């Protein structure tokens, strides 16, 4: 079980508040405010005191709060001093009766000004604007005019026809009859397979003979 810790400052505040409350009540009652009205005066003074104190702690420009705090403190201290035997509570002067009677309006004015007056907000540095991403450039399509077709030079006179190629006759190379027969069989087979007549290069490769002999054989097979 946890122990209850008694705070000396809190106890002192309760004692001081109770005494001040009682002194304000006695003074108001002596000034002609009887019944519940006498009990309302201490509440009004203490509320104005607390409101001014809170405004002093939360506002930078607290001159108005200081002024109403001094007024409420003077009312509380005045009641404490007046009820200490310096004032005859059975014969209260007229000016004190006027002050007590006018206190509710004064307290209401002070409380209203403390609550509804503009408060000075702490000055904070404005946040720097975040750099925005650059917007992409729009796609621009450049249409170019079609270039004129280049003019063709006038057709020149027809060139002289190249002289017809003169067929080259194979030199007279003796071809053995057996080789010629074998070459003819290869030529027939090649034509049957490919549909084309065998040429000199193919025949040379098949027979393994020199070029002049292959040309001579090809010429005889023609």
Beta strands, then each sheet from edge to edge (+ up, - down):
end
